[in-house]
Amino acid sequence: LSLVGAGSCLETLEKGKPLIVVINDKLMDNHQLELAKQLHRDGYVLYCNCSTLVETLQSMDLSALKPFPPGQPEKFASFLDKVLGLQ
């Protein structure tokens, strides 16, 4: 269970833990919701807001969640090298 923050979500997912993301509805320009929706569409998390948390907990099926793929920092480093003209 996590209040959404990109770092918190990724850290939890990278450790192979199932995750329910609880959205803060009071935020303007809600990037939390965008992140949670995308991770949900990809099959990695469940998400809800505070008013639907109990319902989500009662109906959740954590076995339906897919494992999050491991990071590939070497690909990002290679991309940066190309962009910066170091390669």
C-alpha positions in Angstrom: 0.0 0.0 0.0 1.5 3.3 -1.0 0.6 7.0 -1.3 1.8 7.6 -4.8 5.2 8.9 -5.4 7.2 7.7 -8.5 10.2 6.7 -6.4 8.1 4.8 -3.8 6.2 3.0 -6.5 9.3 1.9 -8.4 11.2 0.9 -5.3 8.3 -1.3 -4.2 7.8 -2.8 -7.6 11.5 -3.5 -8.1 11.5 -5.4 -4.9 8.7 -7.7 -6.3 6.1 -6.6 -3.8 2.4 -6.3 -4.8 1.3 -2.7 -4.7 -2.0 -0.8 -4.1 -1.5 2.8 -4.9 -3.7 5.3 -3.0 -4.3 8.5 -4.9 -4.4 11.9 -3.2 -7.5 13.4 -4.9 -6.8 16.9 -3.5 -3.8 17.5 -5.6 -4.1 19.8 -8.6 -2.7 18.6 -11.9 -2.7 15.1 -10.5 0.4 13.3 -11.8 -0.1 10.7 -9.1 -3.3 9.6 -10.9 -1.6 9.5 -14.3 1.3 7.3 -12.9 -1.1 5.0 -11.1 -3.4 4.6 -14.1 -0.5 3.8 -16.4 1.0 1.2 -14.0 -2.4 -0.3 -13.6 -3.0 -0.5 -17.4 0.3 -2.2 -17.7 -0.8 -4.8 -15.0 1.7 -3.9 -12.3 -0.5 -2.2 -9.6 -4.0 -1.8 -8.2 -5.0 1.8 -7.4 -7.8 3.6 -5.6 -8.5 6.8 -3.6 -9.2 7.0 0.1 -12.9 6.7 -0.4 -12.6 3.4 -2.4 -9.8 1.9 -0.4 -11.9 -0.5 1.7 -13.8 -1.7 -1.5 -10.4 -2.2 -3.3 -9.0 -4.2 -0.4 -12.1 -6.4 -0.3 -12.2 -7.1 -4.0 -8.5 -7.2 -4.9 -6.8 -10.1 -6.7 -3.1 -9.6 -6.2 -2.4 -12.8 -8.3 -3.6 -10.9 -11.4 -0.6 -8.4 -11.1 2.4 -8.9 -13.3 5.9 -8.8 -12.0 7.7 -5.5 -12.7 10.6 -5.9 -15.1 14.0 -5.2 -13.8 15.6 -1.8 -14.6 18.2 -1.6 -17.4 20.5 1.3 -16.3 23.0 0.4 -19.0 20.5 1.3 -21.7 19.8 4.7 -20.1 23.6 5.3 -19.8 24.1 4.4 -23.5 21.2 6.7 -24.5 22.7 9.6 -22.5 26.1 9.0 -24.0 24.6 9.2 -27.5 22.6 12.4 -26.7 25.7 14.1 -25.2 27.9 13.0 -28.1 30.2 10.9 -25.9 29.8 7.7 -27.9 
